[in-house]
Amino acid sequence: MLRVAVVGSGPSGVYTAQSLVQQSVVPGVRVDVLDRLPCPYGLVRYGVAPDHEKIKSLQQNLRAVLEDDRVEFIGNVEVGVRGLTPARLLELYHAVVYCVGAARDRRLGVPGEDLAGSHSATDFVSWYSAHPDAAGNGFRLDGRSAVVIGVGNVAVDVTRILARGADELRATDVPQAALAALAASGVREVHMVGRRGPGQAKFTTKELRELGALPGTRVEVEPEDLALDPSFADPSALPAVNRRNLEVVRGWATDAADRSGAGDAGGSGDAGAAEAARRIRLRFFLRPVELLGENGRVAAVRFERTEPDGSGGVRGTGRYEEIEAQLVLRAVGYKGVALAGLPFDEARGTVPNEAGRVLRDGVPSAGEYVAGWIKRGPTGVIGTNRPCAKETVTSLLADAAELAGRPVPADPVGALRDQGLEPVAWRGWLSIERAESALGLSLGRGRVKIPDWAGLRTAAREDT
Ligand code: NAP
């Protein structure tokens, strides 16, 4: 018998559990998947945008793993709290795999970053995804113009949610307060701004194209931004995804040029000039240097115009531009957070490891592993976590004979209760699901997420 704790029930945690039970080397494996929240699925529940129903449906695959007889979901259990240290976990389990993701947003490091109205995109995502830690957050959407800084997939997500009408979100599980705020939103222009060119943008083409398909929204690209990008002259050196991105962006720039040449008659997406209720303006080669305020609230972002430096980066030109913004969302990437008792590489935001084995002072630590973003950094799509988890599990299984010789308690969940924790079991989660369906019914909608800790905990207890 090999008892393994997986910390984190997002995709990397669940793929780790799946990989462990699918292997045939250790037939008697049991996996407890612990999560700080009483709800499973990590960023699939709390990060994937509500209008991305196909990706959301991945929850069904993750669910099948958590319902396996050899796997147990244990929610509402935070490692690092009430004595549940990494050392304590190693007393309770033969091996522990940390799949805790990258929970913090990166900072811009420019003046004005903390003005009212300036938020990290991750806070905005948490709010419309009903993450209980974001229950107290409010977003004022009464301004006309929003700036999204960064051109990765998170930037595309928040831009799309700002531009999408609330009517289309009503059918999703978006929490009621966020739906009401989005329905009343006054935002008419969203500027999504990259510091480098479209040839270096991090978004993927499918996500980018969705912006052009939003009803009532027109996407605009400045031809002069594109003219700066040497990738247009020779895209052959670019990875396929960047080449495809360039084609899409070029199409929008051409639309813009046609419009100005033909009296503003046409439009990208399905919204021409006359009928577009909202505009998304994709901008490039603009580096944020300061957020400018008025009466303590953000009013504009000041950017320095950049130009390619010939080696994939950019340099400043000493020319500046301001874009009006009553709302600024900083979508410049995630960063891992150190977990007390585990080694941490501050610069990379990851736990030092070798093929998933945690390294303490450069030496593999018996029984401790990592997978997902805390192992490799916040990159890749959900599927990237599968091979990543597999590599870690291969390392763990190679060590299994040595690890399984050590005695561990037969009932680790009982031990967690004994030390004052209140684990939520799978049936508690099923109870939350039922409560969310009932909430939706009462609002005349489909299932609606419960957005706060008290609501989730009460719902989880209803079945105990
Ligand atoms: P990301 O892909 O790393 O993009 C970060 C963006 O911020 C880049 O454009 C980067 O520009 C820019 N940036 C960084 N520091 C900056 C600064 N100081 N000033 C201005 N711009 C700055 O990060 P992400 O968008 O948070 O996404 C994280 C991961 O989640 C990615 O792997 C992404 O694909 C994935 N994700 C996927 C989906 C989906 O599949 N639908 C949805 C959401 C997230 P530089 O390139 O110049 O550094």
Residues whose N, C-alpha, C, O or C-beta is under 5 A from the ligand:
A	BS01	NAP	R107 L108 G150 V151 G152 N153 V154 A155 R195 R196 Q200 K202 E207 A331 V332 G333 Y334 P378 T379 G380 V381
